[in-house]
């Protein structure tokens, strides 16, 4: 029925980085990317999706027509492309894909899975005449398909070692790749630090771009039971359920972006709309407590930096208690190091397969640990463990969490 979607599912990821192929195909469609106004592009090792989602919610609440493109998806492919926080209809996604596939075949170009979806998002947003569009980078920045869009505001969250086989094995190399989203004359916002920040600052100077740095140009602090945001042009004070350090930094990026939209792009975003969304932000699968008694937590943390944040958060929640953990990870995410970090809070860690071709091999990983606190958990036994009366954390991969949601084993 859906030939465009069927074709999409046969594709893999591009082995050759660059934007030339995508540019040629979009050129045959009269360059819909040039018809998009007021674009925000978000990169960084972690927090991209959370920042993008909250930004979209606040702008929609402020009566703007908002395009949102994120990845990967939890359950359904059409989660990735949204207008006003509503998923694109499968029939509309299929139609956009077929149009793009037709043009790519006409010029003998095969786009990758991510390139094709990115093109579909651009086509759909242009057709829908959005007021503003938010693009979450898939990988890196400079060579990512989303970077085909001319973004007036760039956001770089944290910079840590991840995807090193593609981006380089040092913070400097990774930062250079992520700094590739910076456009001449644009405004860059970041919570990056040290070496990463130096690289980003240099790139902004070369591009004559403005830069706003967390804890230098804007501040977000907790005072008693409230948070205070402060920049030269905006001050806010409110309570929020997001109270962990990395969440505070993500909220600061959201607010600073809105601050810039109001002062440089004449957007009208009432402070009460910002507070209304950020007092209780919701992003599925991000430190989500699905049961309090017994405690059941789901988190899509998938790399060392995210796992460290997760463990820090849970130490506070558990108050020195230990918890059983189900872990499924991709093999290129340094699973052994992540498991060692998780062992600080674990009673028993259960290793399970991730429904993805890049899944780690639990049987191989367990050989690195010579103790009975690391065990194998076959996929068919996960439901029994989730339904038990023991406190439990499920983490390691969005693909694992998404699969368990599809099977109705967990509900977020």
Helices and strands as residue ranges (DSSP letters): H 3-8, H 20-27, G 32-35, E 39-43, H 48-61, E 66-69, G 77-80, E 81-83, E 86-87, H 90-106, H 113-127, E 132-136, G 145-148, E 153-156, H 164-167, H 171-178, G 179-181, E 187-190, H 194-206, E 210-213, E 218-223, E 226-231, E 234-238, H 245-264, H 271-278, E 288-292, E 295-299, H 304-318, E 323-327, H 335-342, E 346-351, H 362-366, E 374-376, G 379-381, H 382-386, E 392-395, H 398-406
